[in-house]
Amino acid sequence: RRSTSYMVQYYSPDPVLLPGPDRLVFAGDAFFGRFMAQVLARPDKRRELVRLVRERTGDAPLVVNLEGVFAGRCPKNPGPFTLCMPRETSLALLRDLHVVAVGLANNHVRDLGPAALARMKRDLARAGITVLTQGAVRTVAGLRLTALTDLDNANPRRRELLDTATIARLARSKGTKPLCALVHWGNEFAAGPGDREQALAKALEQAGATLVIGAHPHRALGLTCTADACQAWSLGNFLFDQSRPDSDGALLEVRFFPQGTAALRLLPIGNLYRRLRGLPPEQTPTP
């Protein structure tokens, strides 16, 4: 009934794995097609990627925002706004990276139509990966997770899709574990959250979300907290074939303690696509 709180700070020049309680790690935008598929077709590069990620996560379960759709054979020239990923290699990579859940609420999940999306959901479920769809709440590790998108690429392209009714429904969801919302929002390569993202985060907090994790800007935007909730405005790119210098990523580690509390830690990962291509961070090649 009574407790005393202590602040423990650990400083290191590099992110290090810390022993202790159960962990869940969140990553940003993941897309395994197009130029990324060309890189991952090399076995040495694929092994390097798996090693880099699992060293950074310490083999903790991973949750990613999966952008695009699986297909047995992707179109030869799908265009710049259609994200297609090879089905079997993508599922194998998700397994090797220890991905336990994927967010499928973003502006690219319908790029190949409703049938392809339904097939991808079935493939992921058969692989034992939890699928987070728009507004549905699923329990993963020590959190209740939901995914939401404020953007849609379907013709016509739309923005500002989230409304108060959708967010209010989250307040009626049942469960004792903390609620975390994965939200696809904002503007690409924005340097920080805009007025709309801040308003949505406040509405989500009022609906009971104690952690909001953003995606879509393709760059990591940091972590801020109020007295009752924390917001990681964008985790940027996890795996995405973008090499511009302002494109980077971060992981968000959530550590669960036996008494019911949790701790958050941001782990920068830079631009893994550039790294796999052997490019220095400041170099921006043409595709």
N, C-alpha and C positions, 0 to 999 in steps of 0.2 A: 504493500500500500504506500510505502515511502521509498523514494529512490534518490540517489545522488548521481549526477551526470559528470562525466569527465571528457575533456577534449584531448584526443591523442593525435599528434601530427607527426608524420614520418616523411623525411625529405630524402630524395635520391635524384641524382642527375639523369637517370633513366627510369622509365616505368619498370617496376619490379613486381613479381608475384609475391603475394603475402599469404602466409598460412592462415587458416581459420575456417570460417563458416561456409555454408553453401553460397554459390554465386550464380548469377545469370548475367550474360553480357549482351548488350544491344549494339547492332551495327547499322550503318546507313544504307544508302541505295546500292542494291546488288543487281548487276546485269551481266550475264555470261555470254552474250551473243556478239555479233559484228566483229570489231577489231579485237575485243577481249577474247572471243572464241579462237581467233588466229594465234594469240599468245598462248592460251591454255592448251592448244593442240600439241604443243611441245611438252613431252613428259617431264623434262628437267624444270621447265617453268612452272608446271602444275605442282610438282613436288616442292619447289621453292615457295610457292604461294601457301600451300597447306602448312608447311613448316613455319613460315612467318606468322600466320594467323594463330596457329595453335600454341606457338611460343608466347604470343602476346595475351591470349585468352587463358592460358594454362589449362586447355581442354575443357573449359567451362561450357555449358550449353549456350548456344548462340541464337539470337533472334535478329532477323534482317528484314529490310523493306525490299521485297522482290519486285523489280520493275521489269515489265515485259511479260511475254507468254511463251510457254513451251510449244515446240512443234517437232514432229518427226523429221521434217525437212523444212528449213526456213526459206522464204522467197529469196531469189538471187539478188534482186534489187528492191528491198522493201521500202526504201525511202528513209529519210532522216528521222521521221517521227513514229516509225513502226519498230518496236523493239521485240525481236524474236530470238529465242534461245533454243539450242539443241536439247531435246528432252532428256535423253539418257545421260549425256555427259553432265548436264546441269544437276540432275538428281544425284549422280555419283559425287559431284563436288559438294553439294549440300550435306551429304552424309559424311564425307571426309572432314568437313569443317565443323562437324558436330552441331549443325543447325537443327533446332528443335521446334521452331515456329517461324512463320513468314507472314509479313503484312501484305495483304492483297487489296489494300484500299489506296490506290494511287491513280495517276492519270494515264497509265499505260496498260492496265490489266485487261482492257477490251480491245487492244490493238489488232488482234486477229479474230475478233468476233466472239459472241457468247458461247458457241460450241467449244472453241479452243480453250476458253477460260474454264468452262465446266470440266473439260478433260484434265486440265492442269490441276484443278482442285482435287480431283479423284487421284491423280498420280501422287500428289503430295501426301494425301491422307493415307494411301497405301504404303508410302514410305515411312509412315509414323511421324510425319511432320504436322504440327498443328497449324491450321489455316485460319488466319485472322481476316475476316471480311468486314465490310462496312457496318459499324455499329454493334456487331455481335461481340459478346464478352466470353472469353475462354480463360481457364485457369492454367497457368504455366509456372511451375516452381512456386515461388512465394508471392506471386502477383496474379491479379485478374487483369487480363490484357484485352484491349479493343483497338481496332484500327479505323481511322476516319480519313476521308479525303475531301479537301476543299476545291479540288481541280479535277477536270475530266477532259480527255482529248477527243472523246467521241464527237462526231459531227452533229451539231456545231460545238467547237471547243467552249467550255464553260469554266467560270471561276466563281468563287464565293458560294459554293454549294452547301456548306454546312449552315444549318439553321438552328434556332433555339430549341425546336421540338426534338431534333435528332440528339442534341446534347442533353436535353432534359431527361430523355429516356434512360441515359446512363445512370442517373440518380436513383432510378427504380430497380436497377440490377441488384441481385441478391449475392451476398458473399461476405466473408469476414476478412479476406485478404485485401491489401491495398489495391486500388484501381490505377492502372497505367494506360494512357492513351497514346497510340502511335498516330501522328497526324501528318498528312501530306499537304503542305501549305506553302505560302510565300512566293517569292520571286527567285528565279535562278540567279545564282552568284550574288545575291544581296548580301551586304556586309553585316546585316543584323535584322531582327524581327521588325516588321512594320506594325502600324496601328491595328490592322485586322488580326494579325497573329497574337498580339498582346491581348486583344479583346476576347479572342477565342480561348486563349489560355486561362483567362479569368473566368469565363463561363464554364470551362471544363473543371476548374478548381471548385467552383460553386456546386458543380454536379457530383463532386466527390473524388475527382482524379487528383491523387497526390503526386503523380509523376506524369509529365507530358514530354514526349520525345518527337521532335520534328524531322521532316525529310523534305526533299525537293530542291533546296538551294544549291546542292552539289558542293557545299563547303561547310566545314565545321564552324559553328557559331557560339559555342560555349554553353555553360550551365549557370543558371541563376535560381535562387530560391526565395520564397516568401516564408512566413512563419508556418504555413500549412502545406506548401507544395513546392516542387522543383520543376523547372522547365529546361530541357536541353533543346534549344531552338532548332538546331539542325546537327545531325551527326555527319553530314556531308556524304561523300562517296565511300562505300566499302570497296566494291569492285565495279568499276565503270570505265569505259574506254574514253576518258577525257584526260587530256594532258596539259591543259592550260594551267598556268602557275597559281591561279587563285582557286583551284579545285583541290580539295584535300578531304581528309576524313578523320573520324575519331570513334572510339568505342566507349560505351558507357557501361561500367561494371556496377552491378548491384549486389551487395553482400548482405545476406540475411543472418541475423543473430537469433539465438534460441529464445531470448526474452521478447521477440516480436518486433525489434527495431531493425533498421537497415542502414547501410552506408553507401554513398555513391562516389564513383571515381571516374573521371574522364581520362582515357588513354589515347593520345594522338597516334595516328598511324600514317600520316602523310598521304601521299598519292601512290597506292600500290600498283596501279597500272604503269605509271612512269618507272617505278622501281623494277617491275618485271621486264620492262623493255630496256633496262640498263641506262636510263636517262637521268642526268642530274636533276635535282628538284627545280632549278630555275630554267631549264631548257623546255621550250614548247615546239615540238616538231609539227609539221603538217601531216595529216593522216596518210 
